[in-house]
Amino acid sequence: MKDKKVLITVPAISLVDQTMEALAAQNVFDVGIIQAQHRMTDLSKPVQIGSVQTLQNRWHEGKMPEADIVLVDEVHRMFNLFSTWLLDDKWKDVPFIGFSATPWSKGLGKLYGRLFVANDIQSLIEQGVLVPFRTFAPDTPDLTSVRVVAGEFVEADLDEVMRPKKLVANIVETWKQLAHDRVTVCFCCSRAHADQVAKEFAEAGVSSGYMDCDTPLLQRQAIRQRMLDGEVQVVCNVDVVGIGVDWPEVSCIIYARPTMSDIRFVQNIGRGLRACEGKRDLLILDHSSTTQRLGFVDEVYGYHRALDDGRPKPKTPQLVLLPKECPNCHMLKPPRTAVCPNCGHKAEHHAEPVAVERGTLREYTPGQEMADLRKHLPDRTYVYHQLIWWQRKKGYKPGWVNMKFNEIYGVKFPRFDVDEDMVTMPVPELVEFIYKSLDRWKKDQYNARRREARRDRDDQRA
């Protein structure tokens, strides 16, 4: 990239300085800022940083800066500028590289040609880049009266459901019980809701702050500094701290904003996952039932394996391994976890085989199970490579892949060339099948041992 001009776009003016500081941390100082009256405005610099809002104005004025490569931060934010910019003939030979933890926006595949998954949440936790998390579900709000428009809950309806005094008071009480010593961000569903929660904390003697989209940048920075100084412990916000904000000291997320959006959910919880000195984990207090509806944040990645091309998708139910709430302490535990890792409560065992869909439960017979699995997994090549991923992760012998592939499709020796780019984490439907298959194998082994022991007893009697 020597002697090349690089243009970095960020989705908000408030992120310009943060991006500049991140570059400085990597010893990149030859940077200019595209922003009126900014102290570092200098278009001669090889690296330029500009917000989408500023670049939108420059585009209309015909003053777009030249670049040999464009880096788009938070590419899932689908601004109108990009649909015009990327398709313009003058820019057709310039590479655009987008970055996002959640590249799942509808139609993103129309602008970008390929998705590269460098890492996932679980891998980053194992590497120490992110911290482990624990999730509790103190409340399960009744959302049956909340309307859904364009795939998301209507904010006005959420406001009515989430603002009763009892629910707001429980947010504070639960926090005092489980997270009183943690720096906390609370996500609320409206300004009135955030203001109400902040006042409830203040009345309980807890120092709190409030932010919304109209909070001036200097005031936001002051609240952040007071948080770092220990003067503010809880910040209640409405869609301000949710995306792109780097606050690694946050070790508790209060999620009081129900959502149906995987992007919103992962981005919001991600504000507390970043590691920093002295931080052991992230505590998530989910008062919105979002985790029970969408799954744990590190599992949501399994639902998105490619860029969305904007075309309508068939409305087929998606099998998901959803978390289970411990009836004793309300911690959300992974499915198939009999003993709660928080309080030790042991769940009752139910023998009936069930598969969990988002929002429903339905019973399977063995024949229906395999037919439904093939219906959900028509692309055999992808399934084969996902089985390879699981085989390597668990350290199984290579023959395990062929055996499982044969169980699904009835093909004993699939002939596929292994493409390492396609070796990815299995989708939830395939994970469910693998676990069920393992359960059947364990049961068969147990029954075989019982039969062998019975034969030995019969031989001794004879």
HUJO-V437134 format. One record per pair of residues at least 12 apart in sequence whose ideal C-beta (glycine too) atoms are under 10 Angstrom apart, sorted by the first residue. I is the first residue (numbers start at 0). GAP is how many residues later the second one is. Records with the same first field share a line. If there is no record, write none. Layout:
I: GAP ; GAP
This chain:
0: 45 ; 46 ; 67 ; 68
1: 44
2: 43 ; 65
3: 42 ; 43 ; 63 ; 64 ; 65
4: 38 ; 39 ; 40 ; 41 ; 42 ; 43 ; 60 ; 61 ; 62 ; 63 ; 64 ; 65 ; 89
5: 22 ; 25 ; 39 ; 40 ; 41 ; 42 ; 43 ; 61 ; 62 ; 63 ; 64 ; 65
6: 27 ; 40 ; 41 ; 42 ; 43 ; 48 ; 57 ; 58 ; 59 ; 60 ; 61 ; 62 ; 63 ; 64 ; 65 ; 87 ; 89
7: 12 ; 14 ; 15 ; 23 ; 26 ; 39 ; 40 ; 41 ; 42 ; 59 ; 61 ; 62 ; 63 ; 64 ; 65 ; 91
8: 25 ; 39 ; 40 ; 41 ; 42 ; 43 ; 45 ; 46 ; 58 ; 61 ; 62 ; 63 ; 64 ; 65 ; 66 ; 68 ; 70 ; 72 ; 73 ; 76 ; 87 ; 89
9: 39 ; 40 ; 41 ; 42 ; 43 ; 44 ; 45 ; 61 ; 62 ; 63 ; 64 ; 67 ; 234
10: 40 ; 41 ; 42 ; 61 ; 62 ; 63 ; 64 ; 65 ; 66 ; 68 ; 232 ; 233
11: 39 ; 40 ; 41 ; 61 ; 62 ; 65 ; 201 ; 205 ; 228 ; 231 ; 232 ; 233
12: 22 ; 25 ; 37 ; 38 ; 39 ; 40 ; 41 ; 204
13: 37 ; 203 ; 206 ; 207 ; 226 ; 230 ; 231
14: 34 ; 36 ; 37 ; 58 ; 59 ; 228 ; 229 ; 230 ; 231
15: 17 ; 18 ; 19 ; 22 ; 24 ; 33 ; 34 ; 35 ; 38
16: 16 ; 18 ; 21 ; 23 ; 32 ; 200 ; 204
17: 31 ; 55 ; 226 ; 227 ; 228
18: 12 ; 14 ; 30 ; 31 ; 32 ; 52 ; 54 ; 225 ; 227
19: 12 ; 13 ; 18 ; 20 ; 27 ; 29
20: 225
21: 51 ; 224
22: 24 ; 26
27: 18 ; 19
28: 16 ; 18
29: 12 ; 14 ; 15 ; 16 ; 17
30: 14 ; 15 ; 16 ; 17 ; 18
31: 12 ; 13 ; 14 ; 15 ; 16 ; 17 ; 18 ; 33
32: 12 ; 15 ; 16 ; 17 ; 18 ; 21
33: 14 ; 15 ; 16 ; 17 ; 20 ; 21 ; 23 ; 24 ; 29 ; 30 ; 31
34: 14 ; 15 ; 16 ; 18 ; 19
35: 18 ; 21
37: 12 ; 16
42: 20 ; 22 ; 23
45: 21 ; 22
46: 20 ; 24
47: 17 ; 18 ; 19 ; 22
48: 22 ; 24
49: 14 ; 15
50: 22
51: 20 ; 21 ; 22 ; 25 ; 27 ; 28 ; 29 ; 30 ; 33
52: 26 ; 28
54: 15 ; 24 ; 26 ; 27 ; 30
55: 23 ; 24 ; 25 ; 26 ; 28 ; 29
56: 24
57: 23
58: 22 ; 25 ; 26 ; 29
59: 21 ; 24
63: 17 ; 21 ; 24 ; 26 ; 27
65: 24 ; 25 ; 28
66: 24 ; 27 ; 28 ; 29
67: 25 ; 26 ; 27
68: 25 ; 26 ; 27 ; 28
69: 12 ; 15 ; 16 ; 21 ; 24 ; 25 ; 26 ; 27 ; 28
70: 24 ; 25 ; 26 ; 27 ; 28
71: 13 ; 14 ; 24 ; 25 ; 26 ; 27 ; 28 ; 39 ; 40
72: 25 ; 26 ; 27 ; 171
73: 24 ; 25 ; 26 ; 27 ; 28 ; 29 ; 169 ; 170 ; 193
74: 21 ; 22 ; 23 ; 24 ; 25 ; 27 ; 28 ; 30 ; 33 ; 36 ; 37
75: 22 ; 23 ; 24 ; 25 ; 26 ; 27 ; 28 ; 29 ; 30 ; 32 ; 167 ; 187 ; 190 ; 191
76: 21 ; 23 ; 28 ; 166 ; 167 ; 186
77: 27 ; 28 ; 29 ; 30 ; 32 ; 33
81: 14 ; 16 ; 26 ; 29 ; 30
82: 24 ; 27 ; 28
84: 26
85: 12 ; 24 ; 25 ; 26
86: 23 ; 24
95: 15 ; 16 ; 17
96: 15 ; 19
97: 13 ; 14 ; 17 ; 209
98: 19
99: 15 ; 143 ; 163 ; 167
100: 18 ; 19 ; 20 ; 23 ; 142 ; 143 ; 162 ; 165 ; 166 ; 169 ; 172 ; 196 ; 200
101: 141 ; 159 ; 160 ; 161 ; 162 ; 163 ; 164 ; 165 ; 168 ; 198 ; 199 ; 202
102: 12 ; 13 ; 14 ; 160 ; 201 ; 203 ; 204 ; 205
103: 157 ; 158 ; 159 ; 162 ; 196 ; 197 ; 199 ; 200 ; 202 ; 203 ; 204
104: 158 ; 202 ; 203 ; 205
105: 44 ; 45 ; 202 ; 203 ; 204 ; 205 ; 207
106: 200 ; 201 ; 202 ; 203 ; 204
107: 199 ; 200 ; 201 ; 202
108: 197 ; 198 ; 199 ; 200 ; 201 ; 202
109: 197 ; 198 ; 199 ; 200 ; 201
110: 196 ; 199
111: 195
112: 194
113: 192 ; 193 ; 307
114: 189 ; 190 ; 191 ; 192 ; 193
115: 305
116: 184 ; 187 ; 188 ; 189 ; 304 ; 307 ; 308
118: 182
119: 178 ; 179 ; 180 ; 181 ; 182 ; 304 ; 305
120: 12 ; 145 ; 148 ; 149 ; 152 ; 175 ; 176 ; 177 ; 178 ; 179 ; 180
121: 174 ; 175 ; 176 ; 177 ; 179 ; 303
122: 175 ; 178 ; 302
123: 149 ; 150 ; 151 ; 174
124: 148 ; 150 ; 156 ; 157 ; 173
126: 148
127: 147
128: 144 ; 145 ; 146
129: 118 ; 140 ; 142 ; 143 ; 144 ; 145 ; 152 ; 168
130: 117 ; 120 ; 141 ; 142 ; 143 ; 144 ; 145 ; 148 ; 149 ; 150 ; 151
131: 141 ; 143 ; 148 ; 149 ; 150 ; 166
132: 118 ; 120 ; 136 ; 139 ; 140 ; 148 ; 149 ; 150 ; 151 ; 163 ; 164 ; 165
133: 44 ; 147 ; 148 ; 149 ; 150 ; 151 ; 197 ; 198 ; 199 ; 207 ; 208
134: 118 ; 120 ; 134 ; 147 ; 148 ; 149 ; 150 ; 151 ; 155 ; 156 ; 157 ; 161 ; 162 ; 188 ; 190 ; 195 ; 196 ; 197 ; 198
135: 38 ; 41 ; 42 ; 43 ; 147 ; 148 ; 149 ; 150 ; 151 ; 155 ; 189 ; 190 ; 193 ; 194 ; 195 ; 196 ; 206
136: 37 ; 118 ; 147 ; 148 ; 149 ; 150 ; 151 ; 152 ; 153 ; 154 ; 155 ; 186 ; 187 ; 188 ; 189 ; 193 ; 194 ; 195
137: 29 ; 32 ; 33 ; 35 ; 36 ; 37 ; 39 ; 40 ; 116 ; 147 ; 148 ; 149 ; 192
138: 23 ; 27 ; 28 ; 31 ; 32 ; 35 ; 117 ; 146 ; 147 ; 148 ; 149 ; 150 ; 191
139: 146 ; 147 ; 148 ; 149 ; 152 ; 153 ; 185 ; 190
140: 17 ; 20 ; 21 ; 23 ; 26 ; 115 ; 117 ; 146 ; 147 ; 148
141: 19 ; 147
142: 14 ; 15 ; 18 ; 19 ; 115 ; 117 ; 145 ; 146 ; 150
143: 17
144: 12 ; 15 ; 16
145: 12 ; 13 ; 14 ; 15 ; 16 ; 43 ; 112 ; 114
147: 112
149: 110
150: 109 ; 110
151: 106 ; 107 ; 108 ; 109 ; 112
152: 36 ; 104 ; 105 ; 106 ; 107 ; 108 ; 135
154: 34 ; 35 ; 38 ; 83 ; 84 ; 102
155: 33 ; 34
156: 32 ; 101
157: 30 ; 31 ; 32 ; 35 ; 98 ; 99 ; 100 ; 101 ; 130
158: 29 ; 30 ; 31 ; 32 ; 33 ; 34 ; 37
159: 29 ; 30 ; 33
160: 28 ; 32 ; 97 ; 127
161: 26 ; 27 ; 28 ; 31 ; 34 ; 35 ; 94 ; 95 ; 96 ; 125 ; 126
162: 25 ; 26 ; 27 ; 29 ; 30 ; 33 ; 34 ; 93
164: 31 ; 35
166: 26 ; 30 ; 89 ; 120
167: 20 ; 25 ; 28 ; 29 ; 31 ; 32 ; 33 ; 88 ; 119
168: 28 ; 31 ; 34 ; 35
169: 30 ; 86 ; 115 ; 117
170: 15 ; 17 ; 25 ; 26 ; 29 ; 30 ; 63 ; 65 ; 83 ; 84 ; 85 ; 114 ; 116
171: 14 ; 25 ; 28 ; 29 ; 30 ; 31 ; 32 ; 33 ; 34 ; 36 ; 62 ; 82
172: 27 ; 31
173: 80 ; 111 ; 113 ; 156
174: 22 ; 26 ; 29 ; 31 ; 58 ; 59 ; 77 ; 79 ; 108 ; 110 ; 112
175: 25 ; 28 ; 29 ; 30
176: 108
177: 74 ; 105 ; 107 ; 151 ; 152 ; 153
178: 54 ; 55 ; 72 ; 73 ; 74 ; 75 ; 104 ; 105 ; 106
179: 26 ; 53 ; 72
180: 52 ; 70 ; 71
181: 51 ; 52 ; 67 ; 68 ; 69 ; 70 ; 71 ; 90 ; 97 ; 99 ; 100 ; 101 ; 103
182: 44 ; 45 ; 47 ; 49 ; 50 ; 51 ; 52 ; 64 ; 65 ; 66 ; 67 ; 68 ; 69 ; 89 ; 96
183: 17 ; 22 ; 24 ; 43 ; 48 ; 49 ; 50 ; 51 ; 52 ; 66 ; 67 ; 68 ; 69 ; 70 ; 88 ; 99 ; 101
184: 24 ; 26 ; 42 ; 49 ; 50 ; 51 ; 52 ; 55 ; 56 ; 57 ; 60 ; 62 ; 65 ; 66 ; 67 ; 68 ; 69 ; 70 ; 83 ; 86 ; 87
185: 12 ; 15 ; 22 ; 23 ; 24 ; 48 ; 49 ; 50 ; 51 ; 55 ; 66 ; 67 ; 68 ; 69 ; 70 ; 71 ; 99 ; 101
186: 48 ; 49 ; 50 ; 51 ; 52 ; 53 ; 54 ; 55 ; 66 ; 67 ; 68 ; 69 ; 70 ; 72 ; 77 ; 78 ; 81 ; 82 ; 84 ; 100 ; 101 ; 103
187: 22 ; 24 ; 48 ; 49 ; 50 ; 51 ; 66 ; 67 ; 68 ; 69
188: 49 ; 50 ; 67 ; 68 ; 69 ; 70 ; 99
189: 22 ; 48 ; 49 ; 67
190: 19 ; 20 ; 21 ; 22 ; 23 ; 45 ; 46 ; 47 ; 48
191: 46
192: 43 ; 45 ; 63 ; 64
193: 14 ; 16 ; 17 ; 18 ; 41 ; 42 ; 43 ; 44 ; 45 ; 46 ; 62 ; 63
194: 15 ; 17 ; 41 ; 43
195: 40
196: 13 ; 37 ; 39 ; 40 ; 57 ; 59 ; 90
197: 12 ; 13 ; 36 ; 37 ; 38 ; 39
198: 37
199: 36
200: 32 ; 33 ; 34 ; 35 ; 53
201: 32
205: 26 ; 27 ; 28
206: 19 ; 20 ; 23 ; 24 ; 25 ; 26 ; 27
207: 15 ; 24 ; 25 ; 26 ; 27 ; 28
208: 13 ; 14 ; 15 ; 17 ; 18 ; 22 ; 23 ; 24 ; 25 ; 26 ; 27 ; 28
209: 13 ; 22 ; 24 ; 25 ; 26 ; 27 ; 28 ; 30
210: 12 ; 13 ; 24 ; 25 ; 26 ; 27 ; 28 ; 29 ; 30 ; 34
211: 24 ; 25 ; 26 ; 27 ; 28
212: 24 ; 25 ; 26 ; 27
213: 24 ; 26
214: 22 ; 23 ; 25
219: 15 ; 17 ; 20 ; 21 ; 25
222: 12 ; 14 ; 18
223: 17 ; 21 ; 23 ; 25
226: 20 ; 22 ; 23
227: 19 ; 21
232: 19
233: 18 ; 20
234: 12 ; 15 ; 19
235: 18 ; 20
236: 20 ; 31 ; 34
237: 19
238: 18 ; 25 ; 29
240: 12 ; 26 ; 27 ; 30 ; 31
241: 15 ; 21 ; 22 ; 23 ; 25 ; 26 ; 27 ; 28 ; 29
242: 20 ; 21 ; 24 ; 25 ; 27 ; 28
243: 23 ; 26 ; 27
244: 22 ; 25 ; 26
245: 25 ; 28
246: 24 ; 25 ; 27 ; 29
247: 23 ; 24 ; 25 ; 26 ; 27 ; 28 ; 29 ; 31
248: 23 ; 25 ; 27 ; 28 ; 29 ; 30
249: 21 ; 22 ; 23 ; 24 ; 26 ; 29 ; 32
250: 21 ; 22 ; 25 ; 27 ; 28 ; 29 ; 30 ; 31 ; 32
251: 20 ; 29 ; 30 ; 31 ; 32 ; 33
252: 15 ; 16 ; 17 ; 18 ; 19 ; 20 ; 29 ; 30 ; 31 ; 32 ; 33
253: 18 ; 29 ; 30 ; 31 ; 32 ; 33 ; 34
254: 13 ; 14 ; 17 ; 29 ; 30 ; 31 ; 32 ; 33 ; 34 ; 35 ; 36
255: 29 ; 30 ; 31 ; 32 ; 34
256: 30 ; 31 ; 33
257: 28 ; 29 ; 30 ; 31 ; 32 ; 35
258: 29 ; 31 ; 34 ; 35
259: 30 ; 33 ; 34 ; 98
260: 29 ; 33
261: 28 ; 32 ; 33 ; 35 ; 38 ; 39 ; 41 ; 42
262: 37 ; 41
263: 26 ; 30
264: 21 ; 23 ; 25 ; 26 ; 28 ; 29 ; 30 ; 32 ; 35
265: 28 ; 31 ; 32 ; 34 ; 35 ; 38
266: 30
267: 16 ; 22 ; 29
268: 13 ; 15 ; 17 ; 21 ; 22 ; 27 ; 28 ; 29 ; 31
269: 12 ; 27
271: 12
272: 24 ; 25
281: 15
283: 12 ; 13 ; 48
284: 45
285: 37 ; 39 ; 44 ; 46
288: 36
290: 31 ; 32 ; 34 ; 41
291: 30 ; 31 ; 32 ; 33 ; 40
292: 27 ; 29 ; 30 ; 65 ; 66
293: 26 ; 28 ; 29 ; 64
294: 25 ; 26 ; 27 ; 28 ; 37 ; 39 ; 40 ; 61 ; 63 ; 133
295: 25 ; 26 ; 27 ; 36 ; 37 ; 38 ; 39
298: 21 ; 22 ; 23 ; 24 ; 35 ; 36 ; 126 ; 129 ; 132
299: 20 ; 128
300: 123 ; 124
301: 18 ; 19 ; 84 ; 122 ; 123 ; 124 ; 125 ; 126 ; 127 ; 128 ; 129
302: 15 ; 17 ; 55 ; 124 ; 125
303: 123
304: 74 ; 77 ; 81 ; 117 ; 119 ; 120 ; 121 ; 122
305: 76
315: 56 ; 59 ; 60
316: 38 ; 40 ; 41 ; 42 ; 43 ; 45 ; 55 ; 59 ; 112
317: 39 ; 40 ; 58 ; 109 ; 110 ; 111
318: 36 ; 37 ; 38 ; 39 ; 53 ; 54 ; 57 ; 108 ; 109 ; 110 ; 111 ; 112 ; 113 ; 114
319: 15 ; 35 ; 36 ; 37 ; 38 ; 39 ; 107 ; 108 ; 109 ; 111 ; 112
320: 13 ; 14 ; 15 ; 34 ; 35 ; 107 ; 108 ; 110 ; 111 ; 114
321: 12 ; 13 ; 34 ; 35 ; 36 ; 37 ; 39 ; 106
322: 12 ; 14
323: 12 ; 13 ; 14 ; 16 ; 23 ; 32
324: 15
325: 13 ; 14 ; 15 ; 16 ; 17 ; 18 ; 19 ; 20 ; 21
326: 13 ; 18 ; 20 ; 21
327: 12 ; 14 ; 15 ; 16 ; 17 ; 18 ; 19
328: 13 ; 14 ; 15 ; 16
329: 12 ; 13
330: 12 ; 14
332: 12 ; 14
334: 21 ; 96 ; 97 ; 100
335: 96 ; 99 ; 102 ; 103
351: 12
352: 12 ; 13 ; 16 ; 83 ; 86 ; 87
354: 13 ; 14 ; 17 ; 18 ; 73 ; 74 ; 77 ; 78 ; 81
355: 72 ; 76
356: 71
357: 70
363: 72
365: 70 ; 74
368: 63 ; 64 ; 67
369: 37 ; 38 ; 39 ; 40 ; 63
371: 57 ; 61
372: 34 ; 35 ; 36 ; 56 ; 57 ; 59 ; 60 ; 63
373: 34 ; 35 ; 36
374: 54
375: 51 ; 52 ; 53 ; 54 ; 56 ; 57
376: 31 ; 32 ; 49 ; 50 ; 52 ; 53 ; 56
379: 25 ; 28 ; 29 ; 31 ; 34 ; 36
380: 33 ; 35 ; 36 ; 38 ; 41
381: 40 ; 42 ; 44 ; 45 ; 48
382: 18 ; 21 ; 22 ; 25 ; 26 ; 31 ; 33 ; 43 ; 44 ; 46 ; 47 ; 50
383: 17 ; 18 ; 20 ; 21 ; 24 ; 25 ; 27 ; 30 ; 31 ; 32 ; 34 ; 35 ; 38 ; 39
384: 16 ; 31 ; 33 ; 34 ; 35 ; 36 ; 37 ; 38 ; 39 ; 41
385: 15 ; 36 ; 37 ; 38 ; 39 ; 40 ; 41 ; 44 ; 45 ; 48
386: 13 ; 14 ; 15 ; 16 ; 17 ; 18 ; 21 ; 27 ; 36 ; 39 ; 43 ; 46 ; 47
387: 12 ; 13 ; 17 ; 28 ; 30 ; 31 ; 32 ; 34 ; 35 ; 36 ; 38
388: 12 ; 33 ; 34 ; 35 ; 36 ; 37 ; 41
389: 14 ; 33 ; 35 ; 36 ; 40 ; 41 ; 44
390: 13 ; 32
391: 31
392: 32 ; 33
393: 40 ; 44
399: 34
400: 13 ; 15 ; 17
401: 12
402: 34
403: 26 ; 29 ; 30 ; 33
406: 26 ; 27 ; 30 ; 33
407: 22 ; 25 ; 29
